[in-house]
Amino acid sequence: MSNKDELISAQLEVIRAMTEKNMKSVGADLFGSTSPAPKAEEIKEEAKKEAKKETKAEEIAKATEKEDIDQLKKELNDYIGLEKVKSEVSSLINLATVYALRRKNDLPTPEMSLHLVFSGNPGTGKTMIARFMARVYHSLGLLSKGQLVEVDRSSLVAGYVGQTAQKTYKVLESALGGVLFIDEAYSLTSKSENDYGLEAVETILKYMEDHRDDIIVIIAGYNDLMQNFIDSNPGLQSRFNKYIDFEDYTPEEMLDIFKMNCRKGRYDLDADAEATLLSYFCEKALQPADFGNARGVRNTFEKILSAQANRIAHMANVTKEDLVRLTKEDAENGVK
């Protein structure tokens, strides 16, 4: 290469380096760093993460607000169905109230486990009552925050040795001051090879002991499977001695739940549509686990709203009355 060619090559290299430096400077001015400008997808993803953080912070802030116990009892009584559950929960509230008062008055408090076992089919209100108990325990001063952290096996168990303990510990830290609700808890003690569910159980039990004054654990699932889960570990037997059985909703209660959804959404249910729904819920009550109880009612409600939308979409002039009315036709098409 001639001297002239070498000079030109050197000049081009200098220009390339200066251009790259200028582009990085522009990125720093716009985005506060010398890294390349983020793509639109990255910006959106970051915004979503920040929104989730803000929502979580709002939930925790709301959870830290203490409520009047009498008002909470009234709210409990207003729940549809769950008569046996209400009775059990009322007794728990009274027990926890006296426990908190004794502690407040510097009186000795007996060793008492406030951890709970919820058993029953899906959609019977277990998560709702768990959230309610978090508010009760917090309002009585037994929990510092009162948030509910809901998890299942996938949130606790990892695929390699040592990772499950770390993963479970992070979940427990997020639940400190509130209630950890573990759905289908029996799945943690499956007998399959290379299973790390038992590691999660041991981590939970140790954390419950180390932080016994500021965390409540509620485990939930099907009746027989939950009993087998408790019997699988002496540590579980000693800490979980309060059971609440959630019965399936009756057809009438499912209809009441549907009508409650109508009131919340400002819909008017025709009488003949109501009769169609009651007949449908009578049929589904024979297979409550498959239908999902209140969860199934919610799905039915959404299907009927879709049927209503299909009906009025073909109308020339849609009135306000049309928008709020749910007809027998809507009900029949929705439950097909």
C-alpha positions in Angstrom: 0.0 0.0 0.0 1.4 3.5 -1.0 1.8 6.3 1.5 -1.2 8.0 -0.1 -3.4 5.0 0.4 -2.3 4.6 4.0 -3.1 8.3 4.6 -6.6 7.9 3.1 -7.2 4.8 5.2 -6.1 6.5 8.4 -8.3 9.5 7.7 -11.3 7.1 7.0 -10.6 5.4 10.3 -10.6 8.7 12.2 -13.9 9.7 10.6 -15.5 6.3 11.5 -14.3 6.6 15.1 -15.6 10.2 15.4 -19.0 9.3 13.9 -19.4 6.4 16.3 -18.5 8.7 19.2 -21.0 11.3 18.1 -23.8 8.7 17.9 -23.0 7.5 21.4 -23.1 11.1 22.6 -26.5 11.6 21.1 -27.7 8.4 22.8 -26.4 9.7 26.1 -28.2 13.0 25.7 -31.5 11.3 24.9 -31.4 8.3 27.1 -28.9 9.1 29.9 -26.3 6.6 29.1 -23.7 5.8 26.4 -25.4 2.5 25.4 -27.2 2.3 22.1 -30.7 3.9 21.9 -33.3 1.4 23.2 -35.7 0.0 20.7 -39.4 0.8 20.8 -40.2 -2.7 22.1 -37.6 -2.3 24.9 -39.1 1.1 25.9 -42.6 -0.5 26.1 -41.4 -3.4 28.1 -39.7 -1.1 30.6 -42.8 1.0 30.9 -44.8 -2.2 31.7 -42.4 -3.1 34.4 -42.6 0.3 36.0 -46.4 0.2 35.8 -46.4 -3.2 37.6 -44.1 -1.8 40.3 -46.5 1.2 40.8 -49.5 -1.1 40.9 -47.8 -3.4 43.4 -46.8 -0.4 45.5 -50.4 0.9 45.5 -51.7 -2.6 46.5 -49.3 -2.7 49.4 -50.1 0.8 50.4 -53.8 0.0 50.4 -53.2 -3.2 52.3 -51.5 -1.3 55.1 -54.8 0.7 55.8 -56.4 -0.8 58.9 -60.2 -1.3 58.8 -62.9 -1.4 61.4 -63.5 -5.0 62.5 -67.3 -4.5 62.8 -67.4 -3.4 59.2 -65.3 -6.4 58.2 -67.8 -8.7 59.9 -70.7 -7.0 58.1 -68.9 -7.5 54.8 -68.4 -11.2 55.6 -72.1 -11.6 56.3 -73.0 -10.0 53.0 -71.1 -12.6 51.0 -73.4 -14.9 49.0 -73.6 -18.5 50.4 -70.6 -19.8 52.4 -72.7 -20.2 55.5 -70.4 -22.7 57.2 -67.3 -20.8 56.2 -68.8 -17.5 57.6 -69.3 -19.3 60.9 -65.8 -20.6 61.0 -64.3 -17.3 60.0 -66.4 -15.4 62.6 -65.0 -17.7 65.3 -61.5 -17.1 64.0 -62.0 -13.3 64.1 -63.2 -13.5 67.7 -60.3 -15.7 68.7 -57.8 -13.4 67.0 -59.5 -10.3 68.5 -59.0 -11.7 72.1 -55.5 -12.8 71.2 -54.6 -9.3 70.0 -56.2 -7.7 73.1 -54.2 -9.9 75.5 -51.0 -9.0 73.7 -52.0 -5.3 73.8 -52.5 -5.5 77.6 -49.2 -7.3 78.2 -50.9 -10.6 79.1 -49.4 -13.9 78.2 -50.7 -15.3 74.9 -50.9 -19.1 74.4 -49.0 -20.7 71.6 -51.6 -20.4 68.8 -51.2 -21.1 65.1 -53.2 -18.7 62.9 -52.2 -20.6 59.7 -55.1 -22.2 57.8 -56.1 -25.0 55.6 -58.8 -24.3 53.0 -60.3 -27.3 51.3 -62.9 -27.4 48.5 -63.5 -27.4 44.8 -62.4 -24.5 42.5 -64.4 -21.3 42.5 -65.8 -21.7 46.1 -64.3 -18.5 47.4 -61.0 -19.7 48.9 -58.9 -16.8 47.5 -61.6 -14.3 48.4 -61.6 -15.4 52.0 -57.8 -15.6 52.2 -57.7 -11.9 51.1 -60.4 -11.1 53.7 -58.4 -12.9 56.5 -55.3 -10.9 55.5 -57.3 -7.7 56.1 -58.7 -9.0 59.4 -55.3 -10.0 60.8 -53.7 -6.7 59.8 -56.6 -4.7 61.2 -56.1 -6.5 64.6 -52.4 -5.7 64.5 -51.3 -9.3 64.0 -49.8 -8.5 60.6 -47.8 -5.4 59.8 -49.0 -4.9 56.2 -51.9 -7.2 55.3 -51.1 -7.9 51.7 -52.0 -11.3 50.0 -49.4 -13.0 47.9 -51.0 -15.8 45.9 -48.8 -18.6 44.5 -48.8 -22.2 43.2 -46.1 -24.8 42.7 -44.6 -23.1 39.7 -44.0 -19.9 41.7 -42.0 -21.9 44.3 -40.2 -24.8 42.7 -37.2 -24.6 40.3 -35.7 -27.3 38.2 -32.3 -27.6 39.8 -30.8 -28.3 43.2 -30.5 -25.3 45.4 -32.6 -23.0 43.2 -36.0 -23.9 44.8 -34.9 -22.6 48.2 -33.9 -19.3 46.7 -37.0 -19.0 44.6 -39.3 -19.8 47.6 -37.4 -17.5 49.9 -38.0 -14.5 47.5 -41.8 -15.3 47.5 -41.8 -15.5 51.3 -40.0 -12.2 51.6 -42.7 -10.5 49.4 -45.4 -12.0 51.7 -43.8 -10.9 55.0 -46.2 -8.8 56.9 -49.2 -10.4 55.2 -50.6 -13.7 54.0 -49.0 -16.2 51.7 -51.8 -18.2 49.9 -50.6 -21.4 48.3 -53.1 -22.9 45.9 -53.0 -26.7 45.2 -50.4 -27.0 47.9 -50.4 -30.8 47.7 -48.6 -30.6 44.4 -45.4 -29.7 46.4 -45.1 -33.2 47.7 -45.4 -35.2 44.5 -43.4 -38.4 44.6 -41.8 -38.0 41.1 -38.1 -38.4 40.7 -35.9 -35.3 40.8 -38.7 -33.3 42.4 -37.8 -30.3 44.5 -41.2 -29.6 46.0 -40.1 -30.9 49.4 -37.3 -28.3 49.4 -39.9 -25.6 49.1 -41.9 -27.1 52.0 -38.9 -27.1 54.3 -38.0 -23.6 53.3 -41.6 -22.4 54.0 -41.7 -24.2 57.4 -38.4 -22.6 58.5 -39.5 -19.2 57.4 -42.8 -19.6 59.3 -40.8 -20.4 62.4 -38.3 -17.5 62.0 -41.0 -15.0 61.3 -43.9 -16.4 63.3 -45.1 -13.0 64.4 -45.5 -11.4 61.0 -46.6 -13.9 58.4 -49.7 -16.1 57.9 -49.7 -19.1 55.5 -52.9 -20.4 54.0 -52.8 -23.6 52.0 -55.6 -24.6 49.7 -56.8 -27.4 47.4 -59.1 -30.4 47.1 -60.3 -32.0 50.4 -58.7 -35.5 50.3 -55.5 -34.3 48.7 -55.0 -31.5 51.3 -55.3 -34.0 54.2 -52.7 -36.3 52.5 -50.4 -33.2 52.1 -50.7 -32.3 55.8 -50.0 -35.9 56.9 -46.9 -36.1 54.8 -44.8 -33.9 57.1 -44.8 -33.5 60.9 -43.9 -29.9 60.6 -47.1 -29.3 58.5 -49.2 -31.2 61.1 -48.0 -29.0 64.0 -48.5 -25.7 62.2 -51.7 -26.3 60.2 -54.4 -27.4 62.7 -57.3 -25.1 61.6 -59.4 -26.4 58.7 -62.1 -24.6 56.8 -64.1 -26.6 54.3 -65.6 -24.7 51.4 -68.9 -26.2 50.1 -70.0 -26.0 46.5 -72.5 -23.2 45.7 -76.2 -24.2 45.2 -77.9 -23.4 41.9 -79.8 -20.6 43.7 -76.6 -19.2 45.1 -75.0 -19.3 41.6 -78.0 -17.4 40.3 -77.6 -14.8 43.1 -73.9 -14.4 42.1 -74.9 -13.9 38.4 -77.5 -11.3 39.4 -74.9 -9.6 41.6 -72.7 -9.3 38.5 -75.6 -7.8 36.6 -76.1 -5.2 39.3 -72.4 -4.3 39.2 -72.5 -4.0 35.4 -75.9 -2.2 35.4 -77.7 -5.0 33.4 -81.3 -5.9 33.7 -82.1 -9.6 33.6 -85.5 -10.6 32.2 -87.5 -13.0 34.3 -87.7 -15.7 31.7 -83.9 -15.4 31.2 -83.5 -15.9 34.9 -85.5 -19.1 34.7 -83.3 -20.3 31.9 -80.2 -19.6 34.0 -81.5 -21.4 37.1 -82.2 -24.5 35.1 -78.7 -24.3 33.6 -77.1 -23.9 37.1 -79.1 -26.9 38.4 -77.5 -29.0 35.7 -74.0 -27.6 36.4 -74.3 -28.1 40.1 -74.1 -31.9 39.5 -70.5 -31.4 38.3 -69.3 -28.5 40.5 -65.6 -29.2 40.1 -65.8 -29.2 36.3 -68.0 -26.1 36.2 -66.0 -24.1 38.7 -68.7 -22.7 41.0 -68.5 -18.9 41.1 -65.7 -19.0 38.5 -68.1 -20.9 36.2 -70.8 -18.3 36.9 -68.4 -15.5 35.9 -67.6 -17.3 32.6 -71.3 -17.8 31.9 -71.9 -14.1 32.5 -69.3 -13.1 30.0 -70.7 -15.6 27.4 -74.2 -14.1 27.8 -72.8 -10.6 27.4 -71.2 -11.8 24.2 -74.6 -13.2 23.0 -76.3 -9.9 23.8 -73.7 -8.1 21.8 -74.3 -10.3 18.8 -78.0 -9.7 19.1 -78.0 -5.9 19.3 -75.2 -5.5 16.8 -77.8 -6.1 14.0 -80.3 -3.6 15.4 -80.7 -0.3 13.5 -81.3 2.0 16.5 -79.8 0.8 19.8 -81.3 2.4 22.9 -80.0 2.6 26.4 -82.7 0.0 27.4 -81.3 -2.4 24.7 -77.8 -2.0 26.1 -78.8 -3.0 29.7 -81.3 -5.7 28.9 -80.4 -9.4 29.0 -83.1 -11.5 27.3 -84.0 -15.2 27.4 -82.5 -15.4 23.9 -79.2 -14.1 25.2 -79.3 -16.6 28.1 -80.0 -19.5 25.8 -77.3 -18.6 23.3 -74.8 -17.9 26.1 -75.2 -21.3 27.8 -75.1 -23.4 24.6 
